[in-house]
Amino acid sequence: MAAGYEVQVVVVSGDDKGKRWVLVPTIDYDIGRNADNRIVLADKTVSKRHSLIQFVDGIWFVQDLGSRHGTFVNEEQVSERKALFDKDIIRIGKTTMVYGHVRRGKPT
């Protein structure tokens, strides 16, 4: 990714619509209902510890953590770690998020 850009996920539908997280490569982002997740979702169809987004060898990946309802990228269920690309749609329970690259300081 070019300098001057950051990676983010933004909730576009669901209980947490409008929430946004800037992703930092040195941090793993566990997603779920439990308060100890880095990305906490209020959606009751999301497992306590549902998915994981992490940066490995220069690539952002998402993987399901054995959740009940699954993790989907562009409506394809993720069974193993899956690479993420700009504007990918991530669905976790009834929550939909967009993964993307944006210019630093530019509002979403």
Buried (B, 14 or more C-beta within 10 A) or exposed (E): EEEEBBBBBBBBEBBBEEBBBEBEEEEEBBBBBBEEBBBBBEBEBBBEBBBBBBBEEEEBBBBBBEBEBBBBBEEEEBEEEBEBEEEBBBBBBBBBBBBBBBEEEEEE
